[in-house]
Amino acid sequence: MLPALAPFPKGLTQAALDTLMPMHVALDAAGRVRATGPTIGRIVEAPFGAPFFDLFAIRRPEGIGDPATLRARAGERLFLRSRGAEGTFRGVAVADAEGGTLVNLS
């Protein structure tokens, strides 16, 4: 399992995350969207506070359907389908120190 990250690594701003990972979705501990990268924000409407699992279905690995399980499976390759827009994505999630999760999609 990968070590937890700080809420955002020290010195790494939202603008830096947007540049490095334009397809990221940051979640709070309850699995609600707290930030998105600019590209994924144009592809999938992911409003602040929306539940991640209302926006995406994780197809593989099976059995990930809640924030706690997503955090427990951090570091595994994810295959997701958008529930509202056409598209499938690959991604990986990492846990942060505040109980949230950062999901980077491609």
KAJO-V929941 format. One line per field, one symbol per residue. psi: psi as a letter, one per 20 degrees, with the letter a starting at -180 (. if undefined). A space follows every 50 residues. Layout:
psi=???
This chain:
psi=qqqqqrgpqpiorhhgghghmikqopqahjjqpiqqrhghhhgpomqpip pgihhqpogqqqjojrhghghhjpiqpqoqpphhqqqqqqaqqqqrijja qoppq.
